[in-house]
Amino acid sequence: MADLRWDYALSLRGALKIARLITAFVAFLCFVISRSQEAYFVLAIMDFIITLLFFLLYFLKFDRKMKFVFCPLVDVFNSLIAALFFFIVSLFAIITKSNVGTLVGGVFGILSFFLCVADSVFLFKKITFNQPRGRNVTN
C-alpha cells in the first residue's frame, strides 16, 4: 500500500482525471441506453479506458519507472485529441438530438471536452522540458 500515490488521487489533476472518468462513463451509458450511433459510445468508452489507464499509471507510480516514455507529454496529447473528438461528436449528438438520451450524452460529452482541455492545460503548465526527469511533478 505504500507504493500508491494518494496525494495524486487527492490533487487537482487527480480530481480532473476522476471527473473525466465519470463524465465519459455517463456519456457512454446515455449513448448506449438511447441506442445512438456506435461512434458516440465507442468514443466515450475509449476515453474512459484510456483515462483510467493514465490515472492508474500516475497512481501506481509507473510513470516514474517508465524511462523510455515521457508520460506527461503523452497525456497532454491524449487529452487534446480526446477533447477534439469529444467536441465534434458531442456537437453532432446535440444537433441531431434524435432522442433525450443522445442529447444528454452530448451534453456530458461537451462537459468531457472542457475537462479534457483543463486537464491538458494544467498538466502542460507542470511540464518543464529543460530539467531532469525527477523534478517533473504531475500533481
Secondary structure, 3 states (H helix, E strand, C coil): CCCCCHHHHCCHHHHHHHHHHHHHHHHHHHHHHCCCCHHHHHHHHHHHHHHHHHHHHHHCCHHHHCCCCCHHHHHHHHHHHHHHHHHHHHHHHHHHCCCHHHHHHHHHHHHHHHHHHHHHHHHHHHCCCCCCHHHCCCC
